[in-house]
């Protein structure tokens, strides 16, 4: 009965299944729609903070994702369309749920309540990554401990999950920054005093390049563009 419900929740997206996706820069944008994922949801008291290093937010439609799919923060900031027994809801990934099995989400109480009464405790769900309803350009957040010798940058306000962040040197060569579990991309040694030429790709194959991002410590810098929404 449980498995049958999970299957029914995902039927609308079965046609989305496709061959494994190519790296973002090697495929046309939007060429590989996300597959549905089946699992279960629990709930917790959430304020928008968590392992993804985002600030607390008044919008409590958030979730912690299981450790296997957290995968070094690759889904931090992603928006998920979650279908449950009673309804559906869109949540933003802000944290990791280390004890959750693959496919499972720990939803904020506010989000869980859209799908079932809180006293249910655990419910079957189907979820997939969708475009976030963002406004304005992407943002580059510099960590409080960032410097010209150790540069740590986080992406915020992005429509789709971030795949890569690279910095272009004076010769035009791209240098990849390594993503850490706290959702910051690290350059060690650092990128110098700036301004930086930053090249960003998302999980749907889009790329953006900002030619003059000023350095900073504990501040956010607005980019010049936003990822295009897929059909």
PASEBA-1860 file (N, C-alpha, C; in nm, 3 decimals):
! residues 231
1> XXXXXXXX> 0.083/-0.121/0.000/0.000/0.000/0.000/0.086/0.125/0.000 ~ 0.187/0.124/0.088/0.279/0.238/0.099/0.352/0.259/-0.033 ~ 0.410/0.153/-0.089/0.484/0.166/-0.214/0.393/0.209/-0.328 ~ 0.269/0.157/-0.329/0.176/0.196/-0.435/0.147/0.344/-0.432 ~ 0.135/0.403/-0.310/0.109/0.546/-0.298/0.228/0.626/-0.347 ~ 0.349/0.582/-0.312/0.469/0.651/-0.359/0.476/0.651/-0.510 ~ 0.445/0.537/-0.570/0.448/0.527/-0.716/0.346/0.619/-0.779 ~ 0.228/0.624/-0.721/0.123/0.711/-0.775/0.162/0.857/-0.767
9> XXXXXXXX> 0.230/0.896/-0.659/0.271/1.035/-0.645/0.366/1.076/-0.757 ~ 0.447/0.983/-0.804/0.550/1.017/-0.902/0.509/0.991/-1.046 ~ 0.390/0.934/-1.070/0.352/0.896/-1.205/0.362/1.011/-1.304 ~ 0.328/1.130/-1.260/0.330/1.245/-1.350/0.466/1.280/-1.401 ~ 0.572/1.229/-1.337/0.708/1.266/-1.377/0.786/1.151/-1.436 ~ 0.725/1.031/-1.451/0.800/0.917/-1.500/0.857/0.945/-1.638 ~ 0.783/1.020/-1.718/0.830/1.050/-1.853/0.953/1.137/-1.852 ~ 0.986/1.198/-1.735/1.103/1.284/-1.726/1.233/1.205/-1.724
17> XXXXXXXX> 1.225/1.075/-1.695/1.348/0.997/-1.678/1.426/0.994/-1.809 ~ 1.557/1.004/-1.798/1.639/1.011/-1.917/1.775/0.952/-1.888 ~ 1.863/0.956/-1.986/1.998/0.907/-1.967/2.072/1.001/-1.872 ~ 2.183/0.952/-1.809/2.257/1.037/-1.715/2.297/1.170/-1.777 ~ 2.287/1.276/-1.698/2.314/1.411/-1.748/2.463/1.433/-1.770 ~ 2.496/1.511/-1.870/2.634/1.553/-1.893/2.669/1.667/-1.799 ~ 2.799/1.693/-1.779/2.837/1.811/-1.700/2.773/1.937/-1.756 ~ 2.740/2.036/-1.670/2.662/2.153/-1.715/2.715/2.224/-1.837
25> XXXXXXXX> 2.848/2.241/-1.851/2.902/2.316/-1.963/2.905/2.235/-2.092 ~ 2.873/2.104/-2.085/2.884/2.018/-2.202/2.749/1.979/-2.259 ~ 2.643/2.048/-2.225/2.511/2.014/-2.274/2.430/2.141/-2.295 ~ 2.329/2.135/-2.382/2.241/2.251/-2.396/2.163/2.275/-2.267 ~ 2.138/2.400/-2.231/2.059/2.426/-2.111/1.922/2.359/-2.117 ~ 1.877/2.311/-2.002/1.744/2.252/-1.985/1.727/2.119/-2.057 ~ 1.835/2.053/-2.095/1.821/1.932/-2.175/1.785/1.809/-2.091 ~ 1.802/1.814/-1.959/1.779/1.695/-1.877/1.688/1.730/-1.759
33> XXXXXXXX> 1.557/1.717/-1.774/1.467/1.746/-1.662/1.497/1.656/-1.543 ~ 1.476/1.703/-1.422/1.505/1.622/-1.305/1.408/1.506/-1.291 ~ 1.456/1.396/-1.237/1.372/1.280/-1.212/1.302/1.294/-1.077 ~ 1.186/1.232/-1.062/1.120/1.233/-0.931/1.194/1.140/-0.835 ~ 1.190/1.172/-0.709/1.250/1.089/-0.605/1.142/1.048/-0.506 ~ 1.140/0.921/-0.469/1.043/0.869/-0.374/1.108/0.856/-0.237 ~ 1.034/0.886/-0.134/1.089/0.873/0.001/0.983/0.899/0.105 ~ 1.027/0.939/0.223/0.936/0.972/0.332/0.977/1.108/0.390
41> XXXXXXXX> 0.881/1.172/0.454/0.906/1.302/0.517/0.874/1.294/0.666 ~ 0.960/1.359/0.744/0.935/1.386/0.885/0.932/1.537/0.901 ~ 0.928/1.588/1.024/0.927/1.733/1.040/1.008/1.776/1.161 ~ 1.052/1.903/1.159/1.131/1.960/1.269/1.102/2.109/1.279 ~ 1.145/2.170/1.390/1.130/2.314/1.407/1.243/2.383/1.332 ~ 1.209/2.458/1.229/1.310/2.517/1.140/1.297/2.668/1.136 ~ 1.410/2.735/1.116/1.407/2.881/1.100/1.482/2.927/0.975 ~ 1.524/2.832/0.891/1.596/2.867/0.768/1.745/2.853/0.778
49> XXXXXXXX> 1.799/2.836/0.900/1.943/2.814/0.916/1.974/2.666/0.905 ~ 2.103/2.633/0.902/2.143/2.494/0.894/2.279/2.479/0.830 ~ 2.312/2.357/0.791/2.445/2.326/0.738/2.476/2.403/0.610 ~ 2.373/2.447/0.538/2.396/2.523/0.414/2.445/2.665/0.438 ~ 2.447/2.708/0.565/2.502/2.838/0.604/2.419/2.957/0.557 ~ 2.289/2.938/0.543/2.201/3.050/0.512/2.154/3.117/0.642 ~ 2.115/3.242/0.631/2.063/3.313/0.746/1.919/3.271/0.775 ~ 1.874/3.296/0.897/1.734/3.270/0.933/1.645/3.354/0.842
57> XXXXXXXX> 1.526/3.301/0.811/1.437/3.370/0.717/1.293/3.359/0.766 ~ 1.212/3.461/0.737/1.071/3.454/0.776/0.995/3.346/0.700 ~ 1.042/3.311/0.580/0.979/3.205/0.503/1.024/3.070/0.559 ~ 0.934/3.001/0.625/0.969/2.874/0.691/0.942/2.752/0.602 ~ 0.919/2.773/0.473/0.898/2.660/0.383/1.035/2.605/0.341 ~ 1.097/2.531/0.433/1.233/2.484/0.414/1.242/2.335/0.449 ~ 1.358/2.277/0.417/1.376/2.134/0.441/1.523/2.103/0.464 ~ 1.544/1.994/0.537/1.676/1.931/0.548/1.672/1.805/0.463
65> XXXXXXXX> 1.775/1.783/0.384/1.777/1.670/0.292/1.870/1.561/0.346 ~ 1.842/1.438/0.312/1.923/1.325/0.359/2.069/1.340/0.319 ~ 2.158/1.275/0.394/2.301/1.292/0.373/2.350/1.249/0.237 ~ 2.292/1.140/0.183/2.337/1.091/0.052/2.314/1.193/-0.057 ~ 2.200/1.261/-0.053/2.168/1.359/-0.158/2.212/1.501/-0.122 ~ 2.249/1.521/0.004/2.314/1.648/0.039/2.446/1.658/-0.038 ~ 2.525/1.551/-0.032/2.642/1.533/-0.120/2.727/1.658/-0.135 ~ 2.792/1.697/-0.025/2.880/1.814/-0.025/2.806/1.941/-0.066
73> XXXXXXXX> 2.683/1.954/-0.020/2.604/2.077/-0.034/2.554/2.104/-0.175 ~ 2.553/2.005/-0.262/2.517/2.032/-0.401/2.371/2.074/-0.419 ~ 2.283/2.042/-0.322/2.143/2.084/-0.333/2.109/2.198/-0.238 ~ 2.208/2.258/-0.174/2.180/2.374/-0.089/2.118/2.487/-0.171 ~ 2.008/2.540/-0.122/1.939/2.647/-0.193/1.845/2.600/-0.301 ~ 1.842/2.469/-0.327/1.752/2.416/-0.430/1.608/2.423/-0.382 ~ 1.516/2.442/-0.475/1.374/2.437/-0.444/1.318/2.302/-0.488 ~ 1.242/2.239/-0.398/1.187/2.106/-0.424/1.034/2.114/-0.423
81> XXXXXXXX> 0.973/2.055/-0.524/0.829/2.039/-0.526/0.798/1.904/-0.462 ~ 0.732/1.908/-0.346/0.707/1.788/-0.267/0.558/1.756/-0.269 ~ 0.526/1.632/-0.306/0.388/1.586/-0.308/0.368/1.485/-0.196 ~ 0.262/1.505/-0.116/0.232/1.416/-0.006/0.091/1.364/-0.013 ~ 0.042/1.301/0.093/-0.091/1.239/0.090/-0.206/1.337/0.065 ~ -0.194/1.460/0.118/-0.307/1.553/0.109/-0.290/1.663/0.007 ~ -0.165/1.703/-0.021/-0.144/1.819/-0.107/0.003/1.820/-0.152 ~ 0.048/1.939/-0.195/0.188/1.953/-0.233/0.238/2.089/-0.184
89> XXXXXXXX> 0.370/2.106/-0.185/0.432/2.228/-0.134/0.570/2.243/-0.197 ~ 0.618/2.365/-0.206/0.755/2.390/-0.253/0.838/2.436/-0.134 ~ 0.952/2.371/-0.116/1.043/2.403/-0.005/1.182/2.431/-0.059 ~ 1.261/2.499/0.023/1.401/2.529/-0.012/1.493/2.450/0.081 ~ 1.595/2.390/0.025/1.689/2.308/0.103/1.787/2.399/0.178 ~ 1.789/2.385/0.311/1.876/2.469/0.394/1.965/2.389/0.488 ~ 1.946/2.257/0.496/2.017/2.180/0.597/2.033/2.036/0.553 ~ 2.112/1.961/0.628/2.131/1.818/0.608/2.059/1.742/0.719
97> XXXXXXXX> 2.004/1.627/0.684/1.945/1.536/0.782/2.031/1.410/0.782 ~ 2.134/1.404/0.866/2.231/1.294/0.860/2.169/1.156/0.882 ~ 2.064/1.147/0.963/2.003/1.018/0.992/1.895/0.976/0.895 ~ 1.865/1.058/0.797/1.757/1.026/0.702/1.808/0.932/0.592 ~ 1.734/0.826/0.559/1.771/0.741/0.446/1.762/0.816/0.314 ~ 1.828/0.764/0.213/1.824/0.825/0.079/1.680/0.841/0.034 ~ 1.648/0.958/-0.020/1.514/0.989/-0.067/1.430/1.063/0.033 ~ 1.469/1.061/0.161/1.387/1.123/0.265/1.419/1.271/0.285
105> XXXXXXXX> 1.319/1.345/0.333/1.333/1.486/0.369/1.282/1.507/0.510 ~ 1.347/1.597/0.582/1.297/1.644/0.711/1.244/1.785/0.686 ~ 1.113/1.799/0.684/1.049/1.925/0.648/1.026/2.013/0.771 ~ 1.022/2.143/0.748/0.976/2.232/0.855/0.834/2.194/0.891 ~ 0.795/2.224/1.014/0.658/2.193/1.055/0.556/2.264/0.966 ~ 0.590/2.386/0.925/0.498/2.463/0.840/0.477/2.394/0.705 ~ 0.585/2.340/0.648/0.574/2.271/0.520/0.502/2.137/0.534 ~ 0.538/2.061/0.636/0.477/1.930/0.659/0.326/1.943/0.673
113> XXXXXXXX> 0.282/2.049/0.742/0.140/2.069/0.768/0.058/2.085/0.640 ~ 0.123/2.123/0.528/0.052/2.131/0.401/0.024/1.992/0.344 ~ 0.103/1.895/0.387/0.094/1.761/0.330/0.013/1.664/0.415 ~ 0.015/1.687/0.547/-0.054/1.597/0.639/-0.053/1.660/0.778 ~ -0.141/1.617/0.867/-0.135/1.666/1.005/-0.001/1.631/1.071 ~ 0.047/1.721/1.156/0.177/1.699/1.219/0.183/1.570/1.299 ~ 0.069/1.527/1.356/0.072/1.407/1.439/0.092/1.279/1.358 ~ 0.089/1.290/1.224/0.122/1.174/1.141/0.268/1.136/1.160
121> XXXXXXXX> 0.354/1.237/1.180/0.494/1.211/1.209/0.580/1.175/1.089 ~ 0.538/1.078/1.012/0.613/1.031/0.894/0.514/0.996/0.784 ~ 0.540/1.047/0.662/0.448/1.025/0.551/0.524/0.993/0.423 ~ 0.462/0.923/0.328/0.525/0.898/0.198/0.521/1.025/0.112 ~ 0.626/1.048/0.038/0.633/1.166/-0.048/0.700/1.132/-0.181 ~ 0.681/1.220/-0.278/0.759/1.222/-0.401/0.806/1.366/-0.421 ~ 0.931/1.385/-0.460/0.980/1.522/-0.477/1.073/1.532/-0.597 ~ 1.083/1.654/-0.648/1.174/1.682/-0.758/1.222/1.827/-0.749
129> XXXXXXXX> 1.336/1.855/-0.808/1.391/1.990/-0.809/1.316/2.074/-0.911 ~ 1.278/2.196/-0.871/1.210/2.289/-0.961/1.279/2.425/-0.952 ~ 1.239/2.515/-1.039/1.295/2.650/-1.037/1.248/2.725/-0.913 ~ 1.341/2.794/-0.847/1.303/2.880/-0.734/1.242/3.010/-0.789 ~ 1.146/3.062/-0.717/1.081/3.188/-0.756/1.164/3.304/-0.702 ~ 1.280/3.327/-0.764/1.371/3.430/-0.718/1.352/3.559/-0.797 ~ 1.398/3.668/-0.740/1.391/3.799/-0.805/1.528/3.863/-0.800 ~ 1.568/3.928/-0.910/1.698/3.992/-0.915/1.809/3.894/-0.948
137> XXXXXXXX> 1.933/3.941/-0.946/2.047/3.858/-0.986/2.092/3.763/-0.876 ~ 2.180/3.669/-0.913/2.244/3.584/-0.813/2.330/3.671/-0.722 ~ 2.364/3.619/-0.604/2.445/3.692/-0.508/2.567/3.609/-0.467 ~ 2.677/3.677/-0.445/2.800/3.615/-0.396/2.819/3.657/-0.251 ~ 2.817/3.561/-0.161/2.835/3.588/-0.019/2.976/3.549/0.022 ~ 3.052/3.646/0.074/3.188/3.619/0.120/3.186/3.584/0.268 ~ 3.251/3.476/0.303/3.253/3.428/0.442/3.322/3.529/0.532 ~ 3.284/3.529/0.661/3.341/3.624/0.757/3.493/3.611/0.767
145> XXXXXXXX> 3.546/3.491/0.742/3.690/3.467/0.751/3.760/3.473/0.616 ~ 3.690/3.515/0.512/3.748/3.521/0.379/3.855/3.630/0.372 ~ 3.956/3.609/0.288/4.065/3.706/0.272/4.126/3.690/0.133 ~ 4.225/3.775/0.103/4.290/3.762/-0.026/4.374/3.635/-0.034 ~ 4.409/3.577/0.081/4.490/3.455/0.085/4.407/3.328/0.097 ~ 4.281/3.343/0.138/4.190/3.228/0.154/4.049/3.279/0.126 ~ 4.004/3.255/0.003/3.879/3.314/-0.042/3.765/3.213/-0.035 ~ 3.657/3.249/0.035/3.542/3.160/0.052/3.416/3.233/0.005
153> XXXXXXXX> 3.350/3.177/-0.096/3.234/3.241/-0.158/3.117/3.143/-0.163 ~ 3.001/3.192/-0.126/2.878/3.115/-0.134/2.784/3.181/-0.235 ~ 2.709/3.102/-0.310/2.609/3.155/-0.402/2.473/3.157/-0.333 ~ 2.402/3.269/-0.351/2.267/3.282/-0.296/2.174/3.338/-0.404 ~ 2.045/3.327/-0.379/1.942/3.380/-0.469/1.956/3.324/-0.610 ~ 1.980/3.193/-0.620/1.992/3.129/-0.751/1.867/3.048/-0.782 ~ 1.831/3.043/-0.911/1.707/2.977/-0.952/1.720/2.825/-0.945 ~ 1.833/2.772/-0.983/1.857/2.628/-0.981/1.981/2.598/-0.896
161> XXXXXXXX> 1.998/2.472/-0.853/2.116/2.437/-0.773/2.246/2.473/-0.846 ~ 2.343/2.517/-0.769/2.473/2.554/-0.826/2.557/2.430/-0.851 ~ 2.616/2.421/-0.968/2.701/2.308/-1.003/2.849/2.341/-0.981 ~ 2.895/2.455/-1.034/3.037/2.491/-1.022/3.054/2.640/-1.004 ~ 3.164/2.677/-0.941/3.208/2.816/-0.934/3.355/2.818/-0.970 ~ 3.390/2.904/-1.067/3.529/2.916/-1.112/3.567/3.063/-1.116 ~ 3.695/3.088/-1.103/3.750/3.224/-1.113/3.844/3.230/-1.232 ~ 3.834/3.336/-1.309/3.918/3.352/-1.427/4.040/3.437/-1.392
169> XXXXXXXX> 4.160/3.387/-1.427/4.283/3.460/-1.394/4.314/3.565/-1.500 ~ 4.426/3.633/-1.483/4.463/3.742/-1.574/4.484/3.693/-1.717 ~ 4.517/3.567/-1.735/4.536/3.510/-1.868/4.408/3.455/-1.928 ~ 4.301/3.462/-1.852/4.173/3.411/-1.902/4.145/3.267/-1.869 ~ 4.236/3.203/-1.795/4.216/3.063/-1.758/4.123/3.052/-1.638 ~ 4.040/2.949/-1.638/3.947/2.928/-1.529/4.008/2.837/-1.422 ~ 3.989/2.876/-1.298/4.033/2.798/-1.183/3.912/2.758/-1.101 ~ 3.893/2.628/-1.083/3.777/2.579/-1.009/3.797/2.599/-0.859
177> XXXXXXXX> 3.691/2.646/-0.792/3.690/2.654/-0.646/3.622/2.529/-0.592 ~ 3.677/2.477/-0.483/3.626/2.352/-0.426/3.509/2.379/-0.332 ~ 3.401/2.307/-0.353/3.284/2.324/-0.268/3.300/2.242/-0.140 ~ 3.276/2.306/-0.026/3.284/2.241/0.103/3.145/2.211/0.157 ~ 3.139/2.129/0.262/3.010/2.086/0.316/2.926/2.199/0.372 ~ 2.989/2.314/0.403/2.912/2.427/0.456/2.859/2.517/0.345 ~ 2.868/2.468/0.219/2.813/2.538/0.103/2.892/2.662/0.064 ~ 3.020/2.666/0.099/3.109/2.770/0.050/3.209/2.708/-0.048
185> XXXXXXXX> 3.238/2.782/-0.154/3.342/2.744/-0.249/3.472/2.810/-0.204 ~ 3.577/2.730/-0.193/3.702/2.777/-0.133/3.815/2.782/-0.236 ~ 3.890/2.893/-0.236/4.013/2.905/-0.313/4.128/2.919/-0.214 ~ 4.216/2.822/-0.212/4.333/2.827/-0.123/4.454/2.776/-0.200 ~ 4.553/2.861/-0.231/4.559/3.002/-0.192/4.445/3.084/-0.252 ~ 4.424/3.202/-0.193/4.310/3.285/-0.229/4.319/3.347/-0.366 ~ 4.222/3.432/-0.397/4.211/3.494/-0.528/4.271/3.634/-0.534 ~ 4.335/3.678/-0.424/4.393/3.811/-0.423/4.292/3.916/-0.382
193> XXXXXXXX> 4.323/4.041/-0.410/4.242/4.153/-0.364/4.119/4.181/-0.449 ~ 4.111/4.120/-0.565/3.997/4.145/-0.653/4.011/4.276/-0.730 ~ 3.910/4.314/-0.807/3.785/4.240/-0.828/3.807/4.109/-0.903 ~ 3.709/4.017/-0.891/3.721/3.884/-0.947/3.629/3.867/-1.068 ~ 3.676/3.786/-1.163/3.592/3.741/-1.273/3.543/3.602/-1.235 ~ 3.413/3.588/-1.206/3.358/3.463/-1.155/3.264/3.400/-1.257 ~ 3.284/3.271/-1.279/3.207/3.193/-1.377/3.127/3.088/-1.302 ~ 2.994/3.090/-1.316/2.905/3.002/-1.240/2.822/2.918/-1.335
201> XXXXXXXX> 2.804/2.789/-1.302/2.712/2.705/-1.377/2.610/2.646/-1.280 ~ 2.492/2.614/-1.335/2.389/2.552/-1.251/2.363/2.409/-1.296 ~ 2.274/2.341/-1.226/2.248/2.200/-1.251/2.172/2.175/-1.380 ~ 2.116/2.278/-1.442/2.040/2.262/-1.565/2.118/2.304/-1.689 ~ 2.247/2.329/-1.674/2.332/2.356/-1.788/2.350/2.502/-1.825 ~ 2.300/2.596/-1.743/2.320/2.739/-1.769/2.456/2.784/-1.715 ~ 2.508/2.890/-1.772/2.633/2.950/-1.725/2.618/3.101/-1.720 ~ 2.677/3.161/-1.618/2.683/3.306/-1.602/2.826/3.346/-1.570
209> XXXXXXXX> 2.865/3.464/-1.617/2.997/3.515/-1.581/2.987/3.661/-1.538 ~ 3.038/3.690/-1.419/3.042/3.827/-1.368/3.185/3.877/-1.376 ~ 3.210/3.986/-1.448/3.347/4.028/-1.478/3.415/4.111/-1.371 ~ 3.344/4.159/-1.269/3.407/4.250/-1.173/3.337/4.241/-1.038 ~ 3.355/4.128/-0.969/3.295/4.110/-0.837/3.395/4.159/-0.732 ~ 3.357/4.261/-0.658/3.446/4.317/-0.557/3.462/4.219/-0.441 ~ 3.586/4.214/-0.387/3.613/4.129/-0.271/3.542/4.185/-0.149 ~ 3.532/4.103/-0.045/3.468/4.148/0.078/3.484/4.047/0.188
217> XXXXXXXX> 3.444/4.086/0.307/3.447/3.998/0.425/3.311/4.007/0.492 ~ 3.239/3.895/0.497/3.108/3.894/0.560/3.004/3.979/0.488 ~ 3.018/3.996/0.358/2.924/4.078/0.281/2.875/4.000/0.160 ~ 2.767/4.047/0.100/2.713/3.989/-0.022/2.728/4.089/-0.137 ~ 2.765/4.040/-0.253/2.776/4.122/-0.373/2.676/4.072/-0.477 ~ 2.601/4.162/-0.533/2.504/4.126/-0.637/2.576/4.098/-0.768 ~ 2.535/3.993/-0.837/2.585/3.966/-0.970/2.512/4.049/-1.073 ~ 2.535/4.019/-1.198/2.473/4.097/-1.306/2.359/4.023/-1.376
225> XXXXXXX> 2.337/3.897/-1.340/2.234/3.822/-1.409/2.178/3.709/-1.324 ~ 2.078/3.640/-1.382/2.011/3.528/-1.316/1.998/3.415/-1.419 ~ 1.998/3.292/-1.370/1.980/3.178/-1.458/1.841/3.179/-1.521 ~ 1.836/3.145/-1.649/1.710/3.140/-1.723/1.623/3.027/-1.671 ~ 1.493/3.049/-1.668/1.399/2.945/-1.623/1.374/2.847/-1.736 ~ 1.385/2.718/-1.706/1.360/2.615/-1.807/1.209/2.602/-1.831 ~ 1.171/2.559/-1.951/1.028/2.541/-1.983/0.964/2.439/-1.889
END
